[in-house]
Amino acid sequence: GDALLAKGDSDAARTAYEEALSHLDVGAMGRNIVEIKMANAGTVAAAPAAPEMPAEVAPAPETPAETTSEGASS
């Protein structure tokens, strides 16, 4: 559940916590931690998404190459 919650998938995280609780006895150590995590999974705000990059970025205009004088001798 922790990894799913970190990825922003709170619904899947809650399901994972519920699955974990189904395998723990009522008096098991750590059960209360899983219960708290499950309760908080629906209230944790997801991290903001990274800004989208444009689908295609146009290349920067090339600078004209230095022109050589025709007929000039070297």
KOLVOVEX-144476 format. One record per residue: residue number from 1; residue in one letter; y, z, x of N, C-alpha, C, O in turn. Coordinates in nm, 4 decimals. Example, Ala and Ser with C-alpha at 12.3 -4.5 7.8 and 13.67 -1.06 7.14 Angstrom:
1 / A / -0.5690 / 0.7800 / 1.3190 / -0.4500 / 0.7800 / 1.2300 / -0.3300 / 0.7800 / 1.3200 / -0.3319 / 0.8465 / 1.4236 $
2 / S / -0.2250 / 0.7080 / 1.2850 / -0.1060 / 0.7140 / 1.3670 / 0.0030 / 0.7870 / 1.2900 / 0.1138 / 0.8039 / 1.3409 $
END
This chain:
1 / G / -0.1187 / 0.0000 / 0.0794 / 0.0000 / 0.0000 / 0.0000 / 0.1261 / 0.0000 / 0.0843 / 0.2252 / -0.0636 / 0.0485 $
2 / D / 0.1228 / 0.0709 / 0.1959 / 0.2422 / 0.0796 / 0.2804 / 0.2836 / -0.0584 / 0.3320 / 0.4017 / -0.0930 / 0.3301 $
3 / A / 0.1866 / -0.1364 / 0.3777 / 0.2178 / -0.2694 / 0.4317 / 0.2718 / -0.3602 / 0.3222 / 0.3664 / -0.4357 / 0.3447 $
4 / L / 0.2123 / -0.3530 / 0.2045 / 0.2590 / -0.4361 / 0.0932 / 0.4001 / -0.3969 / 0.0520 / 0.4826 / -0.4826 / 0.0205 $
5 / L / 0.4269 / -0.2685 / 0.0524 / 0.5604 / -0.2209 / 0.0166 / 0.6628 / -0.2661 / 0.1205 / 0.7751 / -0.3029 / 0.0860 $
6 / A / 0.6236 / -0.2632 / 0.2472 / 0.7138 / -0.3083 / 0.3536 / 0.7461 / -0.4564 / 0.3394 / 0.8546 / -0.5004 / 0.3775 $
7 / K / 0.6521 / -0.5336 / 0.2845 / 0.6749 / -0.6764 / 0.2625 / 0.7541 / -0.7021 / 0.1352 / 0.7902 / -0.8163 / 0.1065 $
8 / G / 0.7816 / -0.5963 / 0.0584 / 0.8604 / -0.6110 / -0.0635 / 0.7782 / -0.6345 / -0.1883 / 0.8349 / -0.6629 / -0.2938 $
9 / D / 0.6455 / -0.6238 / -0.1801 / 0.5589 / -0.6471 / -0.2961 / 0.5211 / -0.5129 / -0.3580 / 0.4110 / -0.4623 / -0.3363 $
10 / S / 0.6139 / -0.4555 / -0.4358 / 0.5921 / -0.3215 / -0.4900 / 0.4799 / -0.3183 / -0.5931 / 0.4099 / -0.2175 / -0.6036 $
11 / D / 0.4608 / -0.4257 / -0.6694 / 0.3518 / -0.4272 / -0.7682 / 0.2159 / -0.4197 / -0.6992 / 0.1291 / -0.3426 / -0.7403 $
12 / A / 0.1977 / -0.4993 / -0.5951 / 0.0713 / -0.4968 / -0.5214 / 0.0538 / -0.3631 / -0.4489 / -0.0582 / -0.3139 / -0.4355 $
13 / A / 0.1635 / -0.3050 / -0.4025 / 0.1563 / -0.1751 / -0.3351 / 0.1079 / -0.0681 / -0.4320 / 0.0214 / 0.0126 / -0.3981 $
14 / R / 0.1640 / -0.0679 / -0.5530 / 0.1201 / 0.0302 / -0.6533 / -0.0284 / 0.0127 / -0.6836 / -0.1008 / 0.1112 / -0.6974 $
15 / T / -0.0735 / -0.1107 / -0.6940 / -0.2155 / -0.1375 / -0.7200 / -0.3011 / -0.0841 / -0.6057 / -0.4068 / -0.0258 / -0.6296 $
16 / A / -0.2566 / -0.1034 / -0.4825 / -0.3311 / -0.0541 / -0.3666 / -0.3367 / 0.0984 / -0.3665 / -0.4407 / 0.1569 / -0.3362 $
17 / Y / -0.2247 / 0.1631 / -0.4005 / -0.2238 / 0.3093 / -0.4074 / -0.3165 / 0.3586 / -0.5188 / -0.3876 / 0.4576 / -0.5011 $
18 / E / -0.3158 / 0.2902 / -0.6329 / -0.4061 / 0.3283 / -0.7427 / -0.5513 / 0.3166 / -0.6989 / -0.6337 / 0.4024 / -0.7307 $
19 / E / -0.5822 / 0.2097 / -0.6255 / -0.7185 / 0.1899 / -0.5745 / -0.7557 / 0.3032 / -0.4791 / -0.8672 / 0.3551 / -0.4847 $
20 / A / -0.6640 / 0.3411 / -0.3926 / -0.6902 / 0.4505 / -0.2989 / -0.7146 / 0.5808 / -0.3743 / -0.8056 / 0.6566 / -0.3407 $
21 / L / -0.6328 / 0.6066 / -0.4763 / -0.6496 / 0.7296 / -0.5546 / -0.7836 / 0.7327 / -0.6264 / -0.8421 / 0.8397 / -0.6437 $
22 / S / -0.8325 / 0.6174 / -0.6681 / -0.9604 / 0.6141 / -0.7401 / -1.0768 / 0.6559 / -0.6508 / -1.1833 / 0.6923 / -0.7007 $
23 / H / -1.0571 / 0.6509 / -0.5194 / -1.1621 / 0.6889 / -0.4251 / -1.1450 / 0.8304 / -0.3707 / -1.2283 / 0.8776 / -0.2933 $
24 / L / -1.0377 / 0.8982 / -0.4108 / -1.0126 / 1.0344 / -0.3627 / -1.0427 / 1.1362 / -0.4720 / -1.0102 / 1.1149 / -0.5888 $
25 / D / -1.1053 / 1.2472 / -0.4327 / -1.1265 / 1.3567 / -0.5270 / -0.9918 / 1.4173 / -0.5634 / -0.8947 / 1.4053 / -0.4887 $
26 / V / -0.9873 / 1.4827 / -0.6793 / -0.8632 / 1.5432 / -0.7269 / -0.8085 / 1.6439 / -0.6267 / -0.6868 / 1.6538 / -0.6112 $
27 / G / -0.8929 / 1.7175 / -0.5594 / -0.8474 / 1.8186 / -0.4643 / -0.8431 / 1.7705 / -0.3202 / -0.8252 / 1.8516 / -0.2293 $
28 / A / -0.8590 / 1.6418 / -0.2972 / -0.8641 / 1.5890 / -0.1604 / -0.7303 / 1.6047 / -0.0891 / -0.6231 / 1.5884 / -0.1475 $
29 / M / -0.7412 / 1.6376 / 0.0416 / -0.6190 / 1.6451 / 0.1221 / -0.5570 / 1.5061 / 0.1284 / -0.6277 / 1.4063 / 0.1422 $
30 / G / -0.4296 / 1.5005 / 0.1186 / -0.3597 / 1.3734 / 0.1274 / -0.3428 / 1.3017 / -0.0047 / -0.2659 / 1.2060 / -0.0134 $
31 / R / -0.4136 / 1.3464 / -0.1086 / -0.4022 / 1.2800 / -0.2383 / -0.2583 / 1.2862 / -0.2892 / -0.2064 / 1.1893 / -0.3446 $
32 / N / -0.1946 / 1.4022 / -0.2694 / -0.0569 / 1.4157 / -0.3182 / 0.0376 / 1.3184 / -0.2477 / 0.1350 / 1.2726 / -0.3075 $
33 / I / 0.0097 / 1.2870 / -0.1223 / 0.0938 / 1.1912 / -0.0496 / 0.0792 / 1.0520 / -0.1110 / 0.1781 / 0.9813 / -0.1304 $
34 / V / -0.0445 / 1.0135 / -0.1412 / -0.0680 / 0.8824 / -0.2028 / -0.0027 / 0.8774 / -0.3408 / 0.0541 / 0.7752 / -0.3793 $
35 / E / -0.0107 / 0.9882 / -0.4152 / 0.0527 / 0.9925 / -0.5479 / 0.2044 / 0.9752 / -0.5369 / 0.2653 / 0.9045 / -0.6171 $
36 / I / 0.2642 / 1.0397 / -0.4379 / 0.4095 / 1.0276 / -0.4178 / 0.4452 / 0.8842 / -0.3799 / 0.5410 / 0.8275 / -0.4323 $
37 / K / 0.3677 / 0.8260 / -0.2886 / 0.3939 / 0.6880 / -0.2475 / 0.3819 / 0.5931 / -0.3661 / 0.4626 / 0.5013 / -0.3812 $
38 / M / 0.2811 / 0.6155 / -0.4500 / 0.2618 / 0.5306 / -0.5668 / 0.3798 / 0.5442 / -0.6621 / 0.4282 / 0.4448 / -0.7162 $
39 / A / 0.4258 / 0.6664 / -0.6824 / 0.5392 / 0.6893 / -0.7725 / 0.6663 / 0.6244 / -0.7186 / 0.7466 / 0.5712 / -0.7954 $
40 / N / 0.6844 / 0.6288 / -0.5879 / 0.8044 / 0.5719 / -0.5267 / 0.7980 / 0.4203 / -0.5100 / 0.9011 / 0.3566 / -0.4887 $
41 / A / 0.6804 / 0.3624 / -0.5192 / 0.6657 / 0.2180 / -0.4966 / 0.7483 / 0.1370 / -0.5955 / 0.7974 / 0.0294 / -0.5614 $
42 / G / 0.7640 / 0.1869 / -0.7165 / 0.8414 / 0.1127 / -0.8150 / 0.9901 / 0.1331 / -0.8020 / 1.0681 / 0.0601 / -0.8630 $
43 / T / 1.0316 / 0.2322 / -0.7227 / 1.1739 / 0.2626 / -0.7138 / 1.2366 / 0.2202 / -0.5820 / 1.3583 / 0.2292 / -0.5659 $
44 / V / 1.1556 / 0.1742 / -0.4879 / 1.2083 / 0.1349 / -0.3578 / 1.2658 / -0.0052 / -0.3691 / 1.1989 / -0.0978 / -0.4150 $
45 / A / 1.3898 / -0.0193 / -0.3270 / 1.4534 / -0.1511 / -0.3309 / 1.4007 / -0.2350 / -0.2155 / 1.3851 / -0.1866 / -0.1034 $
46 / A / 1.3741 / -0.3589 / -0.2444 / 1.3263 / -0.4500 / -0.1410 / 1.4410 / -0.4835 / -0.0460 / 1.5578 / -0.4848 / -0.0848 $
47 / A / 1.4054 / -0.5099 / 0.0766 / 1.5065 / -0.5490 / 0.1752 / 1.5653 / -0.6830 / 0.1354 / 1.4952 / -0.7671 / 0.0793 $
48 / P / 1.6920 / -0.7037 / 0.1632 / 1.7514 / -0.8323 / 0.1272 / 1.6839 / -0.9463 / 0.2018 / 1.6443 / -0.9321 / 0.3175 $
49 / A / 1.6717 / -1.0578 / 0.1347 / 1.6075 / -1.1738 / 0.1952 / 1.6979 / -1.2330 / 0.3025 / 1.8205 / -1.2247 / 0.2950 $
50 / A / 1.6350 / -1.2918 / 0.4007 / 1.7114 / -1.3579 / 0.5065 / 1.7805 / -1.4802 / 0.4477 / 1.7260 / -1.5451 / 0.3584 $
51 / P / 1.8980 / -1.5116 / 0.4962 / 1.9670 / -1.6293 / 0.4426 / 1.8860 / -1.7550 / 0.4697 / 1.8229 / -1.7686 / 0.5746 $
52 / E / 1.8886 / -1.8468 / 0.3736 / 1.8129 / -1.9702 / 0.3884 / 1.8864 / -2.0654 / 0.4819 / 2.0091 / -2.0743 / 0.4817 $
53 / M / 1.8081 / -2.1351 / 0.5603 / 1.8644 / -2.2359 / 0.6491 / 1.8710 / -2.3670 / 0.5724 / 1.7861 / -2.3921 / 0.4868 $
54 / P / 1.9684 / -2.4498 / 0.6006 / 1.9739 / -2.5799 / 0.5332 / 1.8471 / -2.6588 / 0.5627 / 1.7886 / -2.6456 / 0.6702 $
55 / A / 1.8051 / -2.7405 / 0.4672 / 1.6825 / -2.8174 / 0.4835 / 1.6907 / -2.9080 / 0.6059 / 1.5949 / -2.9180 / 0.6827 $
56 / E / 1.8030 / -2.9728 / 0.6239 / 1.8182 / -3.0610 / 0.7385 / 1.9591 / -3.0447 / 0.7927 / 2.0570 / -3.0516 / 0.7184 $
57 / V / 1.9677 / -3.0236 / 0.9200 / 2.0981 / -3.0065 / 0.9821 / 2.1315 / -3.1361 / 1.0548 / 2.0529 / -3.1841 / 1.1365 $
58 / A / 2.2469 / -3.1919 / 1.0254 / 2.2885 / -3.3156 / 1.0912 / 2.3205 / -3.2863 / 1.2367 / 2.3807 / -3.1834 / 1.2675 $
59 / P / 2.2806 / -3.3763 / 1.3268 / 2.3115 / -3.3528 / 1.4682 / 2.4611 / -3.3642 / 1.4923 / 2.5320 / -3.4343 / 1.4201 $
60 / A / 2.5069 / -3.2955 / 1.5928 / 2.6488 / -3.3003 / 1.6273 / 2.6828 / -3.4412 / 1.6738 / 2.6010 / -3.5072 / 1.7379 $
61 / P / 2.8020 / -3.4870 / 1.6420 / 2.8380 / -3.6225 / 1.6858 / 2.8413 / -3.6298 / 1.8382 / 2.8877 / -3.5380 / 1.9059 $
62 / E / 2.7914 / -3.7402 / 1.8892 / 2.7886 / -3.7571 / 2.0345 / 2.9263 / -3.8005 / 2.0823 / 2.9991 / -3.8717 / 2.0131 $
63 / T / 2.9591 / -3.7562 / 2.2009 / 3.0863 / -3.8005 / 2.2576 / 3.0637 / -3.9376 / 2.3183 / 2.9582 / -3.9630 / 2.3765 $
64 / P / 3.1600 / -4.0252 / 2.3055 / 3.1395 / -4.1598 / 2.3616 / 3.1205 / -4.1516 / 2.5126 / 3.1877 / -4.0748 / 2.5814 $
65 / A / 3.0283 / -4.2316 / 2.5618 / 3.0038 / -4.2339 / 2.7063 / 3.1251 / -4.2945 / 2.7752 / 3.1979 / -4.3760 / 2.7185 $
66 / E / 3.1438 / -4.2526 / 2.8972 / 3.2572 / -4.3085 / 2.9704 / 3.2368 / -4.4583 / 2.9837 / 3.1288 / -4.5051 / 3.0197 $
67 / T / 3.3392 / -4.5303 / 2.9551 / 3.3284 / -4.6753 / 2.9648 / 3.3669 / -4.7188 / 3.1048 / 3.4555 / -4.6618 / 3.1685 $
68 / T / 3.2983 / -4.8203 / 3.1498 / 3.3317 / -4.8751 / 3.2809 / 3.4049 / -5.0057 / 3.2602 / 3.3781 / -5.0785 / 3.1646 $
69 / S / 3.4931 / -5.0340 / 3.3457 / 3.5678 / -5.1594 / 3.3360 / 3.4773 / -5.2729 / 3.3772 / 3.4142 / -5.2686 / 3.4828 $
70 / E / 3.4713 / -5.3747 / 3.2928 / 3.3907 / -5.4897 / 3.3298 / 3.4635 / -5.5660 / 3.4385 / 3.5856 / -5.5814 / 3.4358 $
71 / G / 3.3871 / -5.6122 / 3.5318 / 3.4462 / -5.6902 / 3.6379 / 3.4965 / -5.6059 / 3.7530 / 3.5385 / -5.6612 / 3.8546 $
72 / A / 3.4938 / -5.4745 / 3.7410 / 3.5382 / -5.3903 / 3.8517 / 3.4284 / -5.3861 / 3.9551 / 3.3110 / -5.3746 / 3.9198 $
73 / S / 3.4629 / -5.3949 / 4.0797 / 3.3614 / -5.3917 / 4.1844 / 3.3543 / -5.2523 / 4.2441 / 3.4534 / -5.1793 / 4.2467 $
74 / S / 3.2355 / -5.2161 / 4.2922 / 3.2180 / -5.0851 / 4.3509 / 3.1970 / -5.0954 / 4.4976 / 3.1803 / -4.9936 / 4.5649 $
END
